[in-house]
């Protein structure tokens, strides 16, 4: 049962209670119920922040949060899973691109073998 269905069920219970007992202020109860549901996010902000940090700085481990959020019951979980997947993919691409650039910038072994030790001494002096 989704959060919206539960909220609708609780509102119906409040309205039924107001019909049975006219002294019950249904407007205040419904307002209070809406405020409680508005203040309780499905996924806490701290967990989202931790997931984003892991996805950006440790790309393979970001897939843990993708799976965790994807199988969450809330619709917000699937949205967060998509965001984590995009961040993980971007970070993994960037990491591989930088690593490729670093490793391809190294001189080849043949170039190192062709260096003359006398030339190196002259450069250092």
Backbone torsions as a table, in degrees:
resi	resn	phi	psi	omega
1	UNK	NA	131.1	-177.5
2	UNK	-78.0	166.7	-178.6
3	UNK	-63.6	-36.6	179.8
4	UNK	-66.8	-38.7	178.1
5	UNK	-64.9	-41.6	177.9
6	UNK	-63.6	-40.2	178.8
7	UNK	-64.0	-43.0	178.6
8	UNK	-63.7	-38.5	178.6
9	UNK	-64.8	-42.2	179.1
10	UNK	-66.6	-38.4	177.8
11	UNK	-64.3	-40.7	178.0
12	UNK	-63.2	-37.9	177.3
13	UNK	-65.1	-40.0	178.7
14	UNK	-65.0	-43.0	179.3
15	UNK	-64.5	-39.7	177.4
16	UNK	-64.1	-41.7	178.2
17	UNK	-63.5	-38.5	179.0
18	UNK	-66.8	-33.9	177.8
19	UNK	-69.0	-38.6	-178.7
20	UNK	-73.4	-35.9	-177.8
21	UNK	-128.6	105.9	-176.2
22	UNK	-66.7	-15.7	-179.7
23	UNK	-77.2	-13.2	-179.4
24	UNK	-77.3	129.0	178.3
25	UNK	-88.6	93.7	-175.6
26	UNK	-67.6	-32.5	-179.8
27	UNK	-62.7	-44.3	179.9
28	UNK	-67.4	-39.2	178.9
29	UNK	-65.6	-41.9	179.1
30	UNK	-67.3	-40.4	177.8
31	UNK	-61.3	-43.6	178.6
32	UNK	-63.1	-42.1	178.6
33	UNK	-62.7	-42.7	179.4
34	UNK	-65.3	-39.6	178.8
35	UNK	-65.9	-39.1	178.8
36	UNK	-64.5	-41.4	-179.4
37	UNK	-73.5	-28.8	178.6
38	UNK	-72.3	-34.4	-176.2
39	UNK	-81.5	-12.7	-178.3
40	UNK	-105.7	94.9	178.1
41	UNK	-69.8	152.3	-178.5
42	UNK	-66.0	-40.3	177.3
43	UNK	-120.7	119.4	-178.1
44	UNK	-60.3	150.8	-177.0
45	UNK	-61.7	-37.3	179.9
46	UNK	-62.1	-40.0	178.9
47	UNK	-69.1	-38.6	176.9
48	UNK	-61.9	-46.0	-179.3
49	UNK	-61.2	-44.8	178.4
50	UNK	-61.0	-41.3	179.8
51	UNK	-63.9	-42.8	179.9
52	UNK	-64.2	-40.5	179.7
53	UNK	-65.0	-45.0	179.1
54	UNK	-63.7	-41.2	-179.4
55	UNK	-63.9	-36.1	-177.9
56	UNK	-80.4	-41.6	-172.7
57	UNK	-98.2	-18.8	178.2
58	UNK	-134.5	71.9	-169.2
59	UNK	-50.8	-45.4	-177.6
60	UNK	-63.7	-33.1	-178.3
61	UNK	-76.1	-14.0	175.9
62	UNK	-65.9	-22.2	178.8
63	UNK	-66.0	-24.6	175.0
64	UNK	-58.7	-46.7	-178.9
65	UNK	-70.8	-31.2	176.1
66	UNK	-60.2	-48.2	-179.5
67	UNK	-67.6	-43.0	-178.8
68	UNK	-60.6	-46.9	-178.5
69	UNK	-73.9	-32.8	-177.9
70	UNK	-63.8	-38.1	-178.0
71	UNK	-90.6	8.6	174.0
72	UNK	-70.5	151.6	-175.8
73	UNK	-73.7	-24.0	-174.7
74	UNK	-82.4	154.8	175.1
75	UNK	-67.9	-30.2	178.9
76	UNK	-63.6	-30.2	179.1
77	UNK	-62.9	-40.9	178.8
78	UNK	-68.4	-35.6	177.2
79	UNK	-64.9	-44.4	178.8
80	UNK	-65.9	-34.8	177.3
81	UNK	-63.5	-41.2	178.4
82	UNK	-64.8	-42.2	178.5
83	UNK	-62.8	-44.8	179.3
84	UNK	-64.2	-37.7	178.6
85	UNK	-65.1	-42.1	178.1
86	UNK	-64.5	-45.7	178.9
87	UNK	-63.0	-41.9	179.2
88	UNK	-64.7	-44.9	178.9
89	UNK	-61.9	-44.7	178.7
90	UNK	-62.5	-45.5	-179.0
91	UNK	-66.0	-39.9	178.3
92	UNK	-64.9	-43.8	176.8
93	UNK	-59.8	-46.9	-179.4
94	UNK	-63.1	-41.4	178.9
95	UNK	-63.1	-46.0	179.4
96	UNK	-66.0	-38.0	179.2
97	UNK	-65.0	-45.1	178.6
98	UNK	-66.4	-43.6	179.4
99	UNK	-61.6	-40.9	178.0
100	UNK	-63.0	-41.5	178.4
101	UNK	-64.5	-40.1	179.9
102	UNK	-67.7	-45.7	-176.8
103	UNK	-73.2	-29.8	179.0
104	UNK	-80.0	-16.5	178.8
105	UNK	-80.8	-14.7	178.7
106	UNK	-69.2	140.9	178.2
107	UNK	-68.1	148.6	179.6
108	UNK	-74.6	161.2	-177.2
109	UNK	-62.6	-36.4	179.7
110	UNK	-64.7	-36.8	178.5
111	UNK	-66.3	-36.8	179.3
112	UNK	-69.9	-38.9	179.1
113	UNK	-64.8	-31.4	-177.8
114	UNK	-79.6	-6.1	178.9
115	UNK	-71.2	139.0	178.0
116	UNK	-93.8	128.1	179.2
117	UNK	-58.6	-29.4	179.1
118	UNK	-66.6	-36.8	178.2
119	UNK	-65.5	-38.0	179.2
120	UNK	-66.0	-42.1	179.2
121	UNK	-63.0	-40.2	179.8
122	UNK	-65.3	-36.9	178.4
123	UNK	-67.8	-36.0	-178.3
124	UNK	-75.0	-25.2	-178.8
125	UNK	-90.9	NA	NA
